[in-house]
Amino acid sequence: MPLYEYVCQQCGKRFEVLQRVGATADGLSCPSCGGQEVTKAFSTFASSVPTGSGAALPCGKPSSAGCGGGFT
Ligand SMILES: [Zn+2]
């Protein structure tokens, strides 16, 4: 089973829960404050893929930093 990360909307606590694929936040509660307003936190690396830039990555490794992509 994968480990999912959730964020409590009440206190901002981030915590991880071992769940089956496709599980939701139903029934989960914050281990810190007990609040049930929790939302799934998505991994940040999944959202860093450039789209529509039209330029090929110079190093061929999308997740690699420092390959001269124009960001400093
Ligand atoms: Zn909380």
PDB file of the backbone (N, CA, C, O) and the ligand in Angstrom, with CONECT records:
HET     ZN  A 101       1
ATOM      1  N   MET A   1       0.850  -1.208   0.000  1.00  0.00           N
ATOM      2  CA  MET A   1       0.000   0.000   0.000  1.00  0.00           C
ATOM      3  C   MET A   1       0.877   1.246   0.000  1.00  0.00           C
ATOM      4  O   MET A   1       1.895   1.313   0.689  1.00  0.00           O
ATOM      5  N   PRO A   2       0.462   2.216  -0.780  1.00  0.00           N
ATOM      6  CA  PRO A   2       1.231   3.478  -0.822  1.00  0.00           C
ATOM      7  C   PRO A   2       0.953   4.355   0.388  1.00  0.00           C
ATOM      8  O   PRO A   2      -0.063   4.229   1.072  1.00  0.00           O
ATOM      9  N   LEU A   3       1.896   5.241   0.615  1.00  0.00           N
ATOM     10  CA  LEU A   3       1.782   6.183   1.718  1.00  0.00           C
ATOM     11  C   LEU A   3       1.297   7.514   1.151  1.00  0.00           C
ATOM     12  O   LEU A   3       1.905   8.074   0.239  1.00  0.00           O
ATOM     13  N   TYR A   4       0.209   8.003   1.698  1.00  0.00           N
ATOM     14  CA  TYR A   4      -0.334   9.282   1.234  1.00  0.00           C
ATOM     15  C   TYR A   4      -0.094  10.361   2.273  1.00  0.00           C
ATOM     16  O   TYR A   4      -0.116  10.110   3.478  1.00  0.00           O
ATOM     17  N   GLU A   5       0.135  11.563   1.778  1.00  0.00           N
ATOM     18  CA  GLU A   5       0.346  12.679   2.689  1.00  0.00           C
ATOM     19  C   GLU A   5      -0.902  13.553   2.713  1.00  0.00           C
ATOM     20  O   GLU A   5      -1.460  13.897   1.671  1.00  0.00           O
ATOM     21  N   TYR A   6      -1.322  13.899   3.909  1.00  0.00           N
ATOM     22  CA  TYR A   6      -2.497  14.745   4.082  1.00  0.00           C
ATOM     23  C   TYR A   6      -2.121  16.000   4.862  1.00  0.00           C
ATOM     24  O   TYR A   6      -1.151  16.022   5.619  1.00  0.00           O
ATOM     25  N   VAL A   7      -2.923  17.044   4.651  1.00  0.00           N
ATOM     26  CA  VAL A   7      -2.722  18.286   5.380  1.00  0.00           C
ATOM     27  C   VAL A   7      -4.008  18.633   6.108  1.00  0.00           C
ATOM     28  O   VAL A   7      -5.087  18.637   5.515  1.00  0.00           O
ATOM     29  N   CYS A   8      -3.888  18.924   7.393  1.00  0.00           N
ATOM     30  CA  CYS A   8      -5.038  19.332   8.186  1.00  0.00           C
ATOM     31  C   CYS A   8      -5.373  20.786   7.863  1.00  0.00           C
ATOM     32  O   CYS A   8      -4.497  21.651   7.869  1.00  0.00           O
ATOM     33  N   GLN A   9      -6.633  21.042   7.585  1.00  0.00           N
ATOM     34  CA  GLN A   9      -7.055  22.404   7.242  1.00  0.00           C
ATOM     35  C   GLN A   9      -7.268  23.264   8.486  1.00  0.00           C
ATOM     36  O   GLN A   9      -7.417  24.482   8.391  1.00  0.00           O
ATOM     37  N   GLN A  10      -7.281  22.633   9.621  1.00  0.00           N
ATOM     38  CA  GLN A  10      -7.506  23.389  10.844  1.00  0.00           C
ATOM     39  C   GLN A  10      -6.205  23.897  11.455  1.00  0.00           C
ATOM     40  O   GLN A  10      -6.104  25.057  11.856  1.00  0.00           O
ATOM     41  N   CYS A  11      -5.204  23.006  11.518  1.00  0.00           N
ATOM     42  CA  CYS A  11      -3.961  23.417  12.176  1.00  0.00           C
ATOM     43  C   CYS A  11      -2.765  23.390  11.231  1.00  0.00           C
ATOM     44  O   CYS A  11      -1.671  23.813  11.604  1.00  0.00           O
ATOM     45  N   GLY A  12      -2.965  22.899  10.017  1.00  0.00           N
ATOM     46  CA  GLY A  12      -1.885  22.890   9.055  1.00  0.00           C
ATOM     47  C   GLY A  12      -0.910  21.734   9.205  1.00  0.00           C
ATOM     48  O   GLY A  12       0.114  21.688   8.523  1.00  0.00           O
ATOM     49  N   LYS A  13      -1.221  20.810  10.086  1.00  0.00           N
ATOM     50  CA  LYS A  13      -0.360  19.656  10.323  1.00  0.00           C
ATOM     51  C   LYS A  13      -0.329  18.745   9.098  1.00  0.00           C
ATOM     52  O   LYS A  13      -1.368  18.419   8.524  1.00  0.00           O
ATOM     53  N   ARG A  14       0.876  18.343   8.711  1.00  0.00           N
ATOM     54  CA  ARG A  14       1.020  17.380   7.618  1.00  0.00           C
ATOM     55  C   ARG A  14       1.288  16.011   8.221  1.00  0.00           C
ATOM     56  O   ARG A  14       2.120  15.872   9.117  1.00  0.00           O
ATOM     57  N   PHE A  15       0.592  15.016   7.736  1.00  0.00           N
ATOM     58  CA  PHE A  15       0.814  13.674   8.258  1.00  0.00           C
ATOM     59  C   PHE A  15       0.621  12.654   7.144  1.00  0.00           C
ATOM     60  O   PHE A  15      -0.027  12.925   6.133  1.00  0.00           O
ATOM     61  N   GLU A  16       1.192  11.489   7.352  1.00  0.00           N
ATOM     62  CA  GLU A  16       1.139  10.459   6.332  1.00  0.00           C
ATOM     63  C   GLU A  16       0.261   9.302   6.779  1.00  0.00           C
ATOM     64  O   GLU A  16       0.252   8.907   7.945  1.00  0.00           O
ATOM     65  N   VAL A  17      -0.474   8.775   5.809  1.00  0.00           N
ATOM     66  CA  VAL A  17      -1.373   7.671   6.105  1.00  0.00           C
ATOM     67  C   VAL A  17      -1.145   6.567   5.074  1.00  0.00           C
ATOM     68  O   VAL A  17      -1.046   6.824   3.874  1.00  0.00           O
ATOM     69  N   LEU A  18      -1.067   5.352   5.563  1.00  0.00           N
ATOM     70  CA  LEU A  18      -0.917   4.203   4.677  1.00  0.00           C
ATOM     71  C   LEU A  18      -2.311   3.778   4.225  1.00  0.00           C
ATOM     72  O   LEU A  18      -3.133   3.338   5.029  1.00  0.00           O
ATOM     73  N   GLN A  19      -2.563   3.917   2.922  1.00  0.00           N
ATOM     74  CA  GLN A  19      -3.893   3.610   2.408  1.00  0.00           C
ATOM     75  C   GLN A  19      -3.795   2.814   1.130  1.00  0.00           C
ATOM     76  O   GLN A  19      -2.754   2.773   0.474  1.00  0.00           O
ATOM     77  N   ARG A  20      -4.895   2.186   0.793  1.00  0.00           N
ATOM     78  CA  ARG A  20      -4.926   1.496  -0.490  1.00  0.00           C
ATOM     79  C   ARG A  20      -5.131   2.537  -1.592  1.00  0.00           C
ATOM     80  O   ARG A  20      -5.604   3.647  -1.347  1.00  0.00           O
ATOM     81  N   VAL A  21      -4.763   2.146  -2.799  1.00  0.00           N
ATOM     82  CA  VAL A  21      -4.868   3.057  -3.936  1.00  0.00           C
ATOM     83  C   VAL A  21      -6.316   3.461  -4.156  1.00  0.00           C
ATOM     84  O   VAL A  21      -7.211   2.616  -4.177  1.00  0.00           O
ATOM     85  N   GLY A  22      -6.537   4.743  -4.319  1.00  0.00           N
ATOM     86  CA  GLY A  22      -7.872   5.244  -4.573  1.00  0.00           C
ATOM     87  C   GLY A  22      -8.646   5.605  -3.325  1.00  0.00           C
ATOM     88  O   GLY A  22      -9.785   6.063  -3.412  1.00  0.00           O
ATOM     89  N   ALA A  23      -8.045   5.406  -2.166  1.00  0.00           N
ATOM     90  CA  ALA A  23      -8.720   5.742  -0.922  1.00  0.00           C
ATOM     91  C   ALA A  23      -8.873   7.253  -0.800  1.00  0.00           C
ATOM     92  O   ALA A  23      -8.118   8.020  -1.398  1.00  0.00           O
ATOM     93  N   THR A  24      -9.851   7.660  -0.024  1.00  0.00           N
ATOM     94  CA  THR A  24     -10.093   9.093   0.145  1.00  0.00           C
ATOM     95  C   THR A  24      -9.823   9.482   1.597  1.00  0.00           C
ATOM     96  O   THR A  24      -9.413   8.660   2.416  1.00  0.00           O
ATOM     97  N   ALA A  25     -10.062  10.749   1.886  1.00  0.00           N
ATOM     98  CA  ALA A  25      -9.818  11.267   3.227  1.00  0.00           C
ATOM     99  C   ALA A  25     -10.973  10.936   4.177  1.00  0.00           C
ATOM    100  O   ALA A  25     -10.957  11.331   5.343  1.00  0.00           O
ATOM    101  N   ASP A  26     -11.964  10.215   3.677  1.00  0.00           N
ATOM    102  CA  ASP A  26     -13.101   9.874   4.519  1.00  0.00           C
ATOM    103  C   ASP A  26     -12.673   9.109   5.757  1.00  0.00           C
ATOM    104  O   ASP A  26     -11.964   8.107   5.672  1.00  0.00           O
ATOM    105  N   GLY A  27     -13.110   9.592   6.896  1.00  0.00           N
ATOM    106  CA  GLY A  27     -12.822   8.889   8.140  1.00  0.00           C
ATOM    107  C   GLY A  27     -11.488   9.244   8.755  1.00  0.00           C
ATOM    108  O   GLY A  27     -11.179   8.829   9.872  1.00  0.00           O
ATOM    109  N   LEU A  28     -10.690  10.020   8.017  1.00  0.00           N
ATOM    110  CA  LEU A  28      -9.398  10.401   8.575  1.00  0.00           C
ATOM    111  C   LEU A  28      -9.554  11.601   9.505  1.00  0.00           C
ATOM    112  O   LEU A  28     -10.431  12.444   9.317  1.00  0.00           O
ATOM    113  N   SER A  29      -8.699  11.656  10.496  1.00  0.00           N
ATOM    114  CA  SER A  29      -8.692  12.833  11.360  1.00  0.00           C
ATOM    115  C   SER A  29      -7.258  13.208  11.664  1.00  0.00           C
ATOM    116  O   SER A  29      -6.367  12.358  11.653  1.00  0.00           O
ATOM    117  N   CYS A  30      -7.040  14.467  11.931  1.00  0.00           N
ATOM    118  CA  CYS A  30      -5.717  14.992  12.195  1.00  0.00           C
ATOM    119  C   CYS A  30      -5.165  14.413  13.502  1.00  0.00           C
ATOM    120  O   CYS A  30      -5.841  14.446  14.530  1.00  0.00           O
ATOM    121  N   PRO A  31      -3.944  13.887  13.462  1.00  0.00           N
ATOM    122  CA  PRO A  31      -3.344  13.325  14.677  1.00  0.00           C
ATOM    123  C   PRO A  31      -2.954  14.398  15.679  1.00  0.00           C
ATOM    124  O   PRO A  31      -2.679  14.106  16.843  1.00  0.00           O
ATOM    125  N   SER A  32      -2.932  15.628  15.221  1.00  0.00           N
ATOM    126  CA  SER A  32      -2.509  16.721  16.086  1.00  0.00           C
ATOM    127  C   SER A  32      -3.679  17.384  16.818  1.00  0.00           C
ATOM    128  O   SER A  32      -3.648  17.557  18.036  1.00  0.00           O
ATOM    129  N   CYS A  33      -4.711  17.752  16.050  1.00  0.00           N
ATOM    130  CA  CYS A  33      -5.834  18.462  16.669  1.00  0.00           C
ATOM    131  C   CYS A  33      -7.131  17.665  16.611  1.00  0.00           C
ATOM    132  O   CYS A  33      -8.126  18.049  17.226  1.00  0.00           O
ATOM    133  N   GLY A  34      -7.124  16.563  15.878  1.00  0.00           N
ATOM    134  CA  GLY A  34      -8.322  15.738  15.813  1.00  0.00           C
ATOM    135  C   GLY A  34      -9.343  16.217  14.794  1.00  0.00           C
ATOM    136  O   GLY A  34     -10.423  15.639  14.669  1.00  0.00           O
ATOM    137  N   GLY A  35      -8.999  17.277  14.064  1.00  0.00           N
ATOM    138  CA  GLY A  35      -9.920  17.813  13.068  1.00  0.00           C
ATOM    139  C   GLY A  35     -10.094  16.862  11.899  1.00  0.00           C
ATOM    140  O   GLY A  35      -9.183  16.112  11.550  1.00  0.00           O
ATOM    141  N   GLN A  36     -11.254  16.902  11.310  1.00  0.00           N
ATOM    142  CA  GLN A  36     -11.530  16.005  10.188  1.00  0.00           C
ATOM    143  C   GLN A  36     -11.497  16.729   8.852  1.00  0.00           C
ATOM    144  O   GLN A  36     -11.840  16.157   7.818  1.00  0.00           O
ATOM    145  N   GLU A  37     -11.086  17.979   8.879  1.00  0.00           N
ATOM    146  CA  GLU A  37     -10.936  18.742   7.633  1.00  0.00           C
ATOM    147  C   GLU A  37      -9.534  18.490   7.094  1.00  0.00           C
ATOM    148  O   GLU A  37      -8.646  19.329   7.246  1.00  0.00           O
ATOM    149  N   VAL A  38      -9.336  17.350   6.472  1.00  0.00           N
ATOM    150  CA  VAL A  38      -8.017  17.037   5.934  1.00  0.00           C
ATOM    151  C   VAL A  38      -8.110  16.860   4.430  1.00  0.00           C
ATOM    152  O   VAL A  38      -9.086  16.319   3.910  1.00  0.00           O
ATOM    153  N   THR A  39      -7.077  17.325   3.742  1.00  0.00           N
ATOM    154  CA  THR A  39      -7.040  17.180   2.296  1.00  0.00           C
ATOM    155  C   THR A  39      -5.747  16.496   1.889  1.00  0.00           C
ATOM    156  O   THR A  39      -4.719  16.629   2.553  1.00  0.00           O
ATOM    157  N   LYS A  40      -5.817  15.776   0.807  1.00  0.00           N
ATOM    158  CA  LYS A  40      -4.650  15.044   0.335  1.00  0.00           C
ATOM    159  C   LYS A  40      -3.624  16.019  -0.240  1.00  0.00           C
ATOM    160  O   LYS A  40      -3.960  16.904  -1.028  1.00  0.00           O
ATOM    161  N   ALA A  41      -2.382  15.843   0.163  1.00  0.00           N
ATOM    162  CA  ALA A  41      -1.309  16.683  -0.354  1.00  0.00           C
ATOM    163  C   ALA A  41      -0.589  15.924  -1.464  1.00  0.00           C
ATOM    164  O   ALA A  41      -0.173  14.778  -1.295  1.00  0.00           O
ATOM    165  N   PHE A  42      -0.459  16.590  -2.589  1.00  0.00           N
ATOM    166  CA  PHE A  42       0.188  15.928  -3.708  1.00  0.00           C
ATOM    167  C   PHE A  42       1.672  16.245  -3.723  1.00  0.00           C
ATOM    168  O   PHE A  42       2.095  17.323  -3.306  1.00  0.00           O
ATOM    169  N   SER A  43       2.437  15.315  -4.199  1.00  0.00           N
ATOM    170  CA  SER A  43       3.871  15.492  -4.262  1.00  0.00           C
ATOM    171  C   SER A  43       4.224  16.660  -5.180  1.00  0.00           C
ATOM    172  O   SER A  43       3.633  16.828  -6.247  1.00  0.00           O
ATOM    173  N   THR A  44       5.173  17.443  -4.759  1.00  0.00           N
ATOM    174  CA  THR A  44       5.519  18.642  -5.513  1.00  0.00           C
ATOM    175  C   THR A  44       6.259  18.325  -6.806  1.00  0.00           C
ATOM    176  O   THR A  44       6.164  19.076  -7.777  1.00  0.00           O
ATOM    177  N   PHE A  45       6.982  17.237  -6.825  1.00  0.00           N
ATOM    178  CA  PHE A  45       7.776  16.942  -8.018  1.00  0.00           C
ATOM    179  C   PHE A  45       6.907  16.615  -9.222  1.00  0.00           C
ATOM    180  O   PHE A  45       7.363  16.703 -10.362  1.00  0.00           O
ATOM    181  N   ALA A  46       5.670  16.242  -8.976  1.00  0.00           N
ATOM    182  CA  ALA A  46       4.786  15.877 -10.081  1.00  0.00           C
ATOM    183  C   ALA A  46       4.286  17.099 -10.826  1.00  0.00           C
ATOM    184  O   ALA A  46       3.799  16.986 -11.951  1.00  0.00           O
ATOM    185  N   SER A  47       4.401  18.265 -10.210  1.00  0.00           N
ATOM    186  CA  SER A  47       3.847  19.467 -10.835  1.00  0.00           C
ATOM    187  C   SER A  47       4.933  20.350 -11.442  1.00  0.00           C
ATOM    188  O   SER A  47       4.646  21.454 -11.906  1.00  0.00           O
ATOM    189  N   SER A  48       6.176  19.874 -11.442  1.00  0.00           N
ATOM    190  CA  SER A  48       7.266  20.712 -11.921  1.00  0.00           C
ATOM    191  C   SER A  48       7.646  20.413 -13.367  1.00  0.00           C
ATOM    192  O   SER A  48       8.659  20.906 -13.863  1.00  0.00           O
ATOM    193  N   VAL A  49       6.843  19.618 -14.031  1.00  0.00           N
ATOM    194  CA  VAL A  49       7.149  19.296 -15.416  1.00  0.00           C
ATOM    195  C   VAL A  49       6.704  20.438 -16.314  1.00  0.00           C
ATOM    196  O   VAL A  49       5.526  20.795 -16.325  1.00  0.00           O
ATOM    197  N   PRO A  50       7.629  21.013 -17.065  1.00  0.00           N
ATOM    198  CA  PRO A  50       7.262  22.125 -17.938  1.00  0.00           C
ATOM    199  C   PRO A  50       6.402  21.644 -19.094  1.00  0.00           C
ATOM    200  O   PRO A  50       6.661  20.594 -19.682  1.00  0.00           O
ATOM    201  N   THR A  51       5.372  22.426 -19.415  1.00  0.00           N
ATOM    202  CA  THR A  51       4.503  22.047 -20.521  1.00  0.00           C
ATOM    203  C   THR A  51       4.409  23.196 -21.509  1.00  0.00           C
ATOM    204  O   THR A  51       4.316  24.360 -21.120  1.00  0.00           O
ATOM    205  N   GLY A  52       4.433  22.864 -22.758  1.00  0.00           N
ATOM    206  CA  GLY A  52       4.242  23.870 -23.788  1.00  0.00           C
ATOM    207  C   GLY A  52       5.404  24.827 -23.972  1.00  0.00           C
ATOM    208  O   GLY A  52       5.240  25.881 -24.586  1.00  0.00           O
ATOM    209  N   SER A  53       6.555  24.490 -23.461  1.00  0.00           N
ATOM    210  CA  SER A  53       7.684  25.393 -23.611  1.00  0.00           C
ATOM    211  C   SER A  53       8.292  25.291 -25.002  1.00  0.00           C
ATOM    212  O   SER A  53       8.891  26.243 -25.501  1.00  0.00           O
ATOM    213  N   GLY A  54       8.134  24.149 -25.608  1.00  0.00           N
ATOM    214  CA  GLY A  54       8.650  23.973 -26.951  1.00  0.00           C
ATOM    215  C   GLY A  54      10.142  23.727 -27.005  1.00  0.00           C
ATOM    216  O   GLY A  54      10.692  23.479 -28.078  1.00  0.00           O
ATOM    217  N   ALA A  55      10.802  23.792 -25.862  1.00  0.00           N
ATOM    218  CA  ALA A  55      12.242  23.582 -25.832  1.00  0.00           C
ATOM    219  C   ALA A  55      12.568  22.228 -25.216  1.00  0.00           C
ATOM    220  O   ALA A  55      11.990  21.843 -24.199  1.00  0.00           O
ATOM    221  N   ALA A  56      13.461  21.538 -25.814  1.00  0.00           N
ATOM    222  CA  ALA A  56      13.858  20.257 -25.266  1.00  0.00           C
ATOM    223  C   ALA A  56      14.758  20.475 -24.053  1.00  0.00           C
ATOM    224  O   ALA A  56      15.543  21.422 -23.997  1.00  0.00           O
ATOM    225  N   LEU A  57      14.622  19.585 -23.105  1.00  0.00           N
ATOM    226  CA  LEU A  57      15.481  19.698 -21.938  1.00  0.00           C
ATOM    227  C   LEU A  57      16.910  19.388 -22.326  1.00  0.00           C
ATOM    228  O   LEU A  57      17.166  18.366 -22.962  1.00  0.00           O
ATOM    229  N   PRO A  58      17.845  20.242 -21.960  1.00  0.00           N
ATOM    230  CA  PRO A  58      19.233  20.087 -22.378  1.00  0.00           C
ATOM    231  C   PRO A  58      19.914  18.840 -21.821  1.00  0.00           C
ATOM    232  O   PRO A  58      20.854  18.322 -22.423  1.00  0.00           O
ATOM    233  N   CYS A  59      19.457  18.378 -20.718  1.00  0.00           N
ATOM    234  CA  CYS A  59      20.157  17.253 -20.102  1.00  0.00           C
ATOM    235  C   CYS A  59      19.381  15.957 -20.212  1.00  0.00           C
ATOM    236  O   CYS A  59      19.921  14.888 -19.925  1.00  0.00           O
ATOM    237  N   GLY A  60      18.106  16.031 -20.629  1.00  0.00           N
ATOM    238  CA  GLY A  60      17.328  14.827 -20.795  1.00  0.00           C
ATOM    239  C   GLY A  60      16.837  14.216 -19.502  1.00  0.00           C
ATOM    240  O   GLY A  60      16.254  13.132 -19.502  1.00  0.00           O
ATOM    241  N   LYS A  61      17.069  14.909 -18.398  1.00  0.00           N
ATOM    242  CA  LYS A  61      16.584  14.409 -17.115  1.00  0.00           C
ATOM    243  C   LYS A  61      15.684  15.478 -16.488  1.00  0.00           C
ATOM    244  O   LYS A  61      16.171  16.445 -15.902  1.00  0.00           O
ATOM    245  N   PRO A  62      14.384  15.295 -16.617  1.00  0.00           N
ATOM    246  CA  PRO A  62      13.410  16.305 -16.186  1.00  0.00           C
ATOM    247  C   PRO A  62      13.531  16.682 -14.710  1.00  0.00           C
ATOM    248  O   PRO A  62      13.238  17.818 -14.337  1.00  0.00           O
ATOM    249  N   SER A  63      13.952  15.761 -13.887  1.00  0.00           N
ATOM    250  CA  SER A  63      13.973  16.028 -12.454  1.00  0.00           C
ATOM    251  C   SER A  63      15.318  16.563 -11.986  1.00  0.00           C
ATOM    252  O   SER A  63      15.502  16.862 -10.806  1.00  0.00           O
ATOM    253  N   SER A  64      16.242  16.680 -12.907  1.00  0.00           N
ATOM    254  CA  SER A  64      17.572  17.116 -12.517  1.00  0.00           C
ATOM    255  C   SER A  64      17.675  18.640 -12.464  1.00  0.00           C
ATOM    256  O   SER A  64      17.207  19.336 -13.365  1.00  0.00           O
ATOM    257  N   ALA A  65      18.278  19.134 -11.421  1.00  0.00           N
ATOM    258  CA  ALA A  65      18.488  20.576 -11.302  1.00  0.00           C
ATOM    259  C   ALA A  65      19.871  20.937 -11.835  1.00  0.00           C
ATOM    260  O   ALA A  65      20.776  20.105 -11.891  1.00  0.00           O
ATOM    261  N   GLY A  66      20.004  22.180 -12.217  1.00  0.00           N
ATOM    262  CA  GLY A  66      21.308  22.630 -12.645  1.00  0.00           C
ATOM    263  C   GLY A  66      21.737  22.154 -14.005  1.00  0.00           C
ATOM    264  O   GLY A  66      22.931  22.010 -14.264  1.00  0.00           O
ATOM    265  N   CYS A  67      20.775  21.903 -14.887  1.00  0.00           N
ATOM    266  CA  CYS A  67      21.154  21.471 -16.216  1.00  0.00           C
ATOM    267  C   CYS A  67      21.033  22.603 -17.217  1.00  0.00           C
ATOM    268  O   CYS A  67      20.960  22.359 -18.421  1.00  0.00           O
ATOM    269  N   GLY A  68      21.011  23.833 -16.739  1.00  0.00           N
ATOM    270  CA  GLY A  68      21.024  24.969 -17.643  1.00  0.00           C
ATOM    271  C   GLY A  68      19.700  25.235 -18.319  1.00  0.00           C
ATOM    272  O   GLY A  68      19.679  25.614 -19.490  1.00  0.00           O
ATOM    273  N   GLY A  69      18.593  25.049 -17.619  1.00  0.00           N
ATOM    274  CA  GLY A  69      17.287  25.221 -18.218  1.00  0.00           C
ATOM    275  C   GLY A  69      16.848  26.671 -18.273  1.00  0.00           C
ATOM    276  O   GLY A  69      15.757  26.948 -18.771  1.00  0.00           O
ATOM    277  N   GLY A  70      17.633  27.594 -17.794  1.00  0.00           N
ATOM    278  CA  GLY A  70      17.262  28.994 -17.838  1.00  0.00           C
ATOM    279  C   GLY A  70      16.881  29.559 -16.496  1.00  0.00           C
ATOM    280  O   GLY A  70      16.803  30.777 -16.337  1.00  0.00           O
ATOM    281  N   PHE A  71      16.639  28.698 -15.522  1.00  0.00           N
ATOM    282  CA  PHE A  71      16.318  29.164 -14.171  1.00  0.00           C
ATOM    283  C   PHE A  71      17.575  29.231 -13.319  1.00  0.00           C
ATOM    284  O   PHE A  71      18.406  28.324 -13.345  1.00  0.00           O
ATOM    285  N   THR A  72      17.700  30.273 -12.592  1.00  0.00           N
ATOM    286  CA  THR A  72      18.862  30.378 -11.710  1.00  0.00           C
ATOM    287  C   THR A  72      18.413  30.681 -10.298  1.00  0.00           C
ATOM    288  O   THR A  72      19.245  30.809  -9.400  1.00  0.00           O
TER     289      THR A  72
HETATM  290 ZN    ZN A 101      -5.027  19.466  12.832  1.00  0.00          ZN2+
END
